[in-house]
């Protein structure tokens, strides 16, 4: 029986992420990238759940939600190239 990330994609740790903002309520993209990078480097983390129900999702417009997901994909794809497989739930 195969037990890797592809046969059981939701096994492991999937932190629900937050979204940092600037004082003007725009997305703090450098802060978000650093935060995602930090989470991606934690042993046992198999993916991120971005734009979940951690609170600020209702404050983001659809294009902003898409931007958060794109940033997560960029960070996790870079991590995947160097280390392991990742899943993004958005």
C-alpha positions, 0 to 999 in steps of 0.5 A: 500500500502506498502511503506517500503524499500523493496517495493520502494528500491530506496526511500531515500538518496543514497550518491555517494561515493568517494574512498580514496587512499594512496600516492602510489595510493592503496585503503586506506581501513581503511579510506574507512571503516571509511567513509562508517561507517560515511555515514551509520550513517547519518539519512535518508541515505538508502544506498550507491552508490559505484563505481559510476561516481564520478571520481576515478572509471576509476582509479580502476581495476575490482578487486579493484572495487570488493574490494570497493563493498565488503567493502561497503557490510561489513559496511552496513550489520553490520549497518543493523544488528543494525539499518535498511535496506540498499541497495548497488548500485555498 
